[in-house]
Amino acid sequence: MSNPTDTAKGPASKERAALEEVVIRFVGDSGDGMQLTGSQFSGTSALLGNDIATFPNYPAEIRAPQGSVYGVSGFQVHIGQVEVATPGDEVDVLVAMNPAALKTNLSAVPPGKTIIVDTDGFTQKNLAKAGYETNPLEDGSLEKYTLIEAPITSLTRTAILDLGLDNKSMNRSKNMFALGMVFWMFNRPLDHTIGFLEKKFAKKPQVVEANVRALKAGYNYGETLEILPVYKVPPAKMEAGTYRIIMGNTALAWGLLAASEKSGLPLFLGSYPITPASDILHELSRHMHFGAKVFQAEDEIAGVGSALGAAFAGNLAVTTTSGPGLALKTETIGLAVMTELPLVVVDVQRGGPSTGLPTKTEQADLLQALYGRNGESPAIVLAATTPANCFDYAYIASKLALEHMTPVILLTDGYLANGSEPWRIKKVADMPDIKPHLAKAKGEENGAPYLPYQRDAETLARYWAVPGMSGFEHRIGGLEKENLTGNVSYDPQNHEYMCKIRAEKVARVARDVPELQLEGAQEGDLLVVGWGGTYGSLHMAVKGLHEQGESIGLAHFSYISPLPPNTAEVFARFKKIVVCELNLGQFVVYLRNELPQFEYLKFNKIQGLPFAVVELRDKFKSLLK
């Protein structure tokens, strides 16, 4: 929490300090409903006009052992009346439902901040599971914090005791009691959450009543608890428009739907469920009234195979996955390169290798996306940078695939997929045109025979003919194609020519790539380089230092293959270049290959977590000395 600017009277005449921003983290067992609690606080704050960024953090196990440290599930939300570009570094208010939740998250809470605990969860059994030798609520270890001890579980049960629910069902409402307390603390209304509960559990009125009672009981408890601090966070100044809070995976699914409408082609998604990409499959399955066809395949290979078949049949074809699935899809992506069919491949990156950290974020699939196919197999590679612009890059990926007749790999990550932020709703009519590179009907080409590998002079894209078009029959498959005719060819000169022209086709996409834009200093001592989902943290770190007078700029990449055409010119303006990634240096490897004339410093993190602004700021300060 920062910069109290004024005070306002809340209910019961409590003074509320106005804050520019605040970071709240809800943590408990994976079955305690912390994701729902956090999302409801976020949604209500959005309705009040706050800028928001969220970061869910949950275990890979479907139901980890109750009370265990590796079963802790959390949801962090950063709200403000100022620009909010990250979920925040330090936590201002921690709500911990048991000892394991407290132990695994205490390090993120600075001294003097507020910790709310459910004292009913601090049993000897739970303390032992969390590895505590003594009870932290009694041993003085939390004296430097504002500690709010509340018997949340028992108070919840008291509030709903007469509803006739069993013990387990009653305990499920304790997250709403905790949410009510925090709603009181930050002067948030209950209406949005009550409406959500009534809709979600419309067929279970007893469950609705239990949760609404618990929510109100927690709010009233906060009002009567004299030691609970209270604040307000005024609305942020944002561009006029209609907004909604959106998660990255949802935004991406909607971007694909918009591209389908704009291109006039039906959308087909062929995918196999995999964390953290599955929500795209789920979201598109809800919108089949838009003409989307969604196929849940038996495995990753079948998913991409069905998508490529749909591309052959004239669809906007998409497959979604994460790193392990991308490895399985590579042979079929190579087939898309050879057949020169449009295919969008979405890789929502997660921690690896192998199963790795399936619910944690990472950026370690870049080299796989660039080079992970046999033979000379070039593809366009893009990366979204925020949860909201997953919409934009899904749209752009579709446009490039359809207009250049080539596969496009779109990289997001677990942080973008599950994180959320305000999104200004767009009109499809205002978005750039998508013109699929379709073969013209007979009569429009003066009766000339269809040559499946005849190319557009500018883009080198071949013309797309689909089954059912009389007179456009042609051979297609994985064997090398003869130039123009598409017949199978083993001619050495032809193979070299076709490899080069497929590579040149991707290289020419640079003509459609916008120039690289700089934030902060336009030239000077230090250029910070990033790509993909690290944008928010890098933006805030560079912005803060530049406002302090440092000669520092930010170049953040969404277009990776090919790179923006002015990349070398931008790099040449700075004395030092540091590349920041959530891997061990994959973008550096790529840049050294593409632009070897520059020296690149590295700053890497590979912990399953996003960059913290403070750690970036400290690194940049050391490089600027």
QUISULVEN-V388758 format. One record per residue. OMEGA is omega as a letter, one per 40 degrees, with the letter a starting at -180 (999 if undefined). Layout:
omega:OMEGA
omega:OMEGA
This chain:
omega:a
omega:i
omega:i
omega:a
omega:i
omega:i
omega:i
omega:i
omega:i
omega:i
omega:a
omega:i
omega:i
omega:i
omega:a
omega:i
omega:i
omega:a
omega:i
omega:a
omega:i
omega:i
omega:a
omega:i
omega:i
omega:a
omega:i
omega:i
omega:a
omega:i
omega:a
omega:i
omega:a
omega:i
omega:i
omega:a
omega:a
omega:a
omega:i
omega:i
omega:i
omega:a
omega:i
omega:i
omega:i
omega:i
omega:i
omega:i
omega:i
omega:i
omega:a
omega:i
omega:a
omega:i
omega:i
omega:a
omega:a
omega:a
omega:i
omega:a
omega:i
omega:i
omega:i
omega:i
omega:a
omega:i
omega:a
omega:a
omega:i
omega:i
omega:a
omega:i
omega:a
omega:i
omega:a
omega:i
omega:i
omega:i
omega:a
omega:i
omega:i
omega:i
omega:i
omega:a
omega:i
omega:i
omega:i
omega:i
omega:a
omega:a
omega:i
omega:i
omega:i
omega:i
omega:a
omega:a
omega:i
omega:a
omega:a
omega:i
omega:i
omega:a
omega:a
omega:a
omega:a
omega:a
omega:a
omega:a
omega:i
omega:i
omega:i
omega:a
omega:a
omega:i
omega:i
omega:a
omega:i
omega:a
omega:i
omega:i
omega:a
omega:i
omega:i
omega:i
omega:a
omega:i
omega:i
omega:i
omega:a
omega:i
omega:i
omega:i
omega:i
omega:a
omega:a
omega:i
omega:a
omega:a
omega:i
omega:a
omega:a
omega:a
omega:a
omega:i
omega:i
omega:a
omega:i
omega:i
omega:a
omega:i
omega:a
omega:a
omega:a
omega:i
omega:i
omega:a
omega:i
omega:a
omega:a
omega:a
omega:a
omega:a
omega:i
omega:i
omega:i
omega:a
omega:a
omega:a
omega:i
omega:a
omega:a
omega:a
omega:a
omega:i
omega:i
omega:i
omega:i
omega:i
omega:i
omega:i
omega:a
omega:i
omega:i
omega:a
omega:a
omega:i
omega:i
omega:i
omega:a
omega:a
omega:a
omega:a
omega:i
omega:i
omega:i
omega:a
omega:a
omega:i
omega:a
omega:a
omega:a
omega:a
omega:a
omega:a
omega:i
omega:i
omega:i
omega:a
omega:a
omega:a
omega:i
omega:i
omega:a
omega:i
omega:a
omega:i
omega:i
omega:i
omega:a
omega:i
omega:i
omega:a
omega:a
omega:a
omega:a
omega:a
omega:a
omega:i
omega:a
omega:a
omega:i
omega:i
omega:a
omega:i
omega:i
omega:i
omega:a
omega:i
omega:a
omega:i
omega:i
omega:a
omega:i
omega:i
omega:a
omega:i
omega:a
omega:a
omega:i
omega:i
omega:a
omega:i
omega:i
omega:i
omega:i
omega:i
omega:i
omega:i
omega:i
omega:i
omega:a
omega:a
omega:a
omega:a
omega:i
omega:i
omega:i
omega:i
omega:i
omega:a
omega:i
omega:a
omega:i
omega:i
omega:e
omega:a
omega:a
omega:a
omega:i
omega:i
omega:a
omega:a
omega:a
omega:i
omega:i
omega:a
omega:i
omega:i
omega:i
omega:a
omega:i
omega:i
omega:a
omega:a
omega:i
omega:a
omega:i
omega:i
omega:a
omega:a
omega:i
omega:i
omega:a
omega:i
omega:i
omega:i
omega:i
omega:i
omega:i
omega:i
omega:i
omega:a
omega:i
omega:i
omega:i
omega:a
omega:a
omega:i
omega:a
omega:a
omega:i
omega:a
omega:a
omega:i
omega:i
omega:i
omega:a
omega:a
omega:a
omega:a
omega:a
omega:i
omega:i
omega:i
omega:i
omega:i
omega:a
omega:a
omega:a
omega:i
omega:a
omega:a
omega:i
omega:i
omega:a
omega:i
omega:i
omega:a
omega:i
omega:a
omega:i
omega:e
omega:a
omega:i
omega:i
omega:i
omega:a
omega:i
omega:a
omega:a
omega:i
omega:i
omega:a
omega:i
omega:a
omega:a
omega:i
omega:i
omega:a
omega:a
omega:a
omega:i
omega:i
omega:i
omega:i
omega:a
omega:a
omega:i
omega:i
omega:i
omega:i
omega:i
omega:i
omega:a
omega:i
omega:i
omega:a
omega:a
omega:i
omega:i
omega:a
omega:a
omega:i
omega:i
omega:a
omega:i
omega:i
omega:i
omega:a
omega:i
omega:a
omega:a
omega:a
omega:i
omega:a
omega:i
omega:i
omega:i
omega:i
omega:a
omega:i
omega:i
omega:a
omega:i
omega:i
omega:a
omega:a
omega:i
omega:a
omega:i
omega:i
omega:i
omega:i
omega:a
omega:a
omega:i
omega:a
omega:a
omega:a
omega:a
omega:a
omega:a
omega:i
omega:a
omega:i
omega:a
omega:a
omega:i
omega:a
omega:i
omega:i
omega:a
omega:i
omega:a
omega:i
omega:i
omega:a
omega:i
omega:i
omega:i
omega:a
omega:i
omega:i
omega:a
omega:i
omega:a
omega:a
omega:a
omega:a
omega:i
omega:i
omega:a
omega:a
omega:i
omega:a
omega:i
omega:a
omega:i
omega:a
omega:i
omega:a
omega:i
omega:i
omega:i
omega:i
omega:a
omega:a
omega:i
omega:a
omega:a
omega:i
omega:i
omega:i
omega:a
omega:a
omega:i
omega:i
omega:a
omega:i
omega:a
omega:a
omega:a
omega:i
omega:a
omega:i
omega:i
omega:a
omega:i
omega:a
omega:a
omega:i
omega:i
omega:i
omega:i
omega:i
omega:i
omega:a
omega:i
omega:i
omega:i
omega:i
omega:a
omega:i
omega:i
omega:i
omega:a
omega:i
omega:i
omega:a
omega:a
omega:i
omega:i
omega:i
omega:a
omega:a
omega:i
omega:i
omega:a
omega:i
omega:i
omega:i
omega:a
omega:i
omega:a
omega:a
omega:a
omega:a
omega:i
omega:a
omega:i
omega:a
omega:i
omega:a
omega:a
omega:i
omega:i
omega:i
omega:i
omega:i
omega:i
omega:a
omega:i
omega:i
omega:i
omega:a
omega:a
omega:i
omega:i
omega:a
omega:i
omega:e
omega:i
omega:i
omega:a
omega:a
omega:a
omega:a
omega:a
omega:i
omega:a
omega:a
omega:a
omega:a
omega:a
omega:i
omega:i
omega:i
omega:a
omega:a
omega:a
omega:i
omega:i
omega:a
omega:i
omega:a
omega:i
omega:i
omega:i
omega:a
omega:a
omega:i
omega:i
omega:a
omega:a
omega:a
omega:a
omega:a
omega:i
omega:a
omega:i
omega:a
omega:i
omega:a
omega:i
omega:a
omega:a
omega:a
omega:a
omega:i
omega:i
omega:i
omega:a
omega:a
omega:a
omega:i
omega:a
omega:i
omega:i
omega:a
omega:i
omega:a
omega:i
omega:a
omega:a
omega:999
